[in-house]
Amino acid sequence: MAPDAPLEPRSSALPDASWLRPASGRRERAAMAAVLDVADRSGLDVGRPGIWRAGSSVLVGLPGARVLGRVDDPRRVDAACRQVAAAEVMAAREVPAITLTGPAEQPVLTEAGPVTLWRWLDAGAAEVPPEDLGRLARRLHDATRGGVEGLAVHDPLGAVAAELERAGDLGLT
């Protein structure tokens, strides 16, 4: 890749939904329902949905729409807002990253938690060369040098502590 070549995500014509599974448990069912409602109201194809992952957030795949819905804990609206702000900054500054799709105003607040809808990109089969990762890191660094107005500096240790506290409150530790 040339130094100034655009970094393009790899994607296939049709998403592979074989790794999605049915929702299980109250939290996953609530997240699935919230994503389906937000996506349907946005005119997206909600056929063949499934759970991709459930952890600090629940990720719901909508393969027909090529969308991955993310439902954060209802107490984590701030985290969802930061994710949306970061995605908007990267798009505006042309740093290649997954982009939002669906409703213009996100996150969408639901009883299950804040919902964000992201474009589904299939992972490429080939390993990414270190040079490409280096160029991506440089573009991200250059685009955010000096901080980003309206986006607080990330405190990774504070985020870990908050997540451990949340998990403890939910009896997940």
Secondary structure, DSSP 8 states (H G I E B T S, - for coil): --TT--------SS---TT-B---HHHHHHHHHHHHHHHHHTT----S-EEEEESSEEEEEETTTTEEEEEE-GGGHHHHHHHHHHHHHHHHTT-----B-S-SS-SEEETTEEEEEEE-----SS---HHHHHHHHHHHHHHHTT-BTTB----HHHHHHHHHHHHHHTT--
